[in-house]
Amino acid sequence: MADISRPSVSPGASPLFLREDEIRRGVELLYFGYTRLTNSIDQVLAKQGLGRAHHRALYFIARQPDLTVGELLRLLAITKQSLGRVLKELHERDMVVTKPGQIDRRQKLLRLTDSGAALEADLFAQLKEKLSDAYVSAGQESVTGFWHVLEGLVPESDRQMVFDLRKDSA
């Protein structure tokens, strides 16, 4: 198969990759990359009167149907009050439903409705297209390296929670 990756416009990291200039370049690329990645979905969310917090909740509930409110709080690392506001709006818009836990009836299990799943799928499709293009441009080894860097940013205490999201985790 032909290599369809394009050369990066960024120079390779210097052997002194831990210098301040190199770290700042990484911070800038993370900031600008994330901003450009999310700009297109921000417009879709704004038309719905929703924001990024709503998207993150929809995303993780889609990844793990019957996620508990407590688990979602931990994943999002936000306050209970902030999550309560987000979930209330998503309930009012018929995008999320809750049901009591089977073992502990006090638990609230979260699941997307058809309209919530449709919005999440549309948002994900836009993110997937942009990220796929960037992945193809960077090449497989770069993608793996990128994942390693991002995993290194996740505190050790949260890594299992993040890895558990993978459908193919072994």
Disulfide bonds with the S-S distance in Angstrom:
none
